[in-house]
Amino acid sequence: MMFPGDLKHYQGYGYSRYRIENPEMFFEEPKTIALIELARGNPDMMITIYRAVPQNVEHIHQGDWVTPTRAYADIHNESNLDGRGRVVSRQVRAGDLHTEGNCIHEWGWNGG
């Protein structure tokens, strides 16, 4: 699935797997959509990104998959790191993010 041009029509589309497993993500979806819409056409806009990492990792690295949604990173800490990791964040340019279009909360960071 790729995101539709108008993200207002995205909410709920193709997202049932995450919503069923984590119903709280339903409330995060509009926030993420609003952030994406705000950044559209503004590649220099600074966005906070998050990533769940093991305790010994201190930074988000170029090429990492990230999320603009803290709650989504928290879910990944619980599900992928058994709650033993932590969530790190940093500010990045919107233009340095890319997506495969399969989940509105999952983005790659290409910055340096």
C-alpha positions, 0 to 999 in steps of 0.5 A: 500500500502507498499513502494516498495523496490526501492523508485525511483519507488514510486514517484507518486504511491498511492499519488494522494490524497495529490498531488491533494489537495496540488500540492506543495507536488509533489516537496517535494516527491523527497526530502523525498525519497532521505532522506529515501534512505540516512538513509537506513541501517544507523539507527543512522543517525540523521533526523529532524522531524516535527509535526503540534501542537496546540499553547500550545504544545511545543514538539514532544512526543514519539509515535507521528506521524511525518514527515521529510517534513516541508511542509507536517507539514505546510499543516497539520497545515492549514488543521487540526488546521485551521492555528492556530497551529504551527510546532515543530521539533527535531532531532531523530535517523532514527532507531526510526522511523516507517511507516505503508507504506501508505504515504511516509511523515507520520512516527511514532516516537518511541524514548525517 
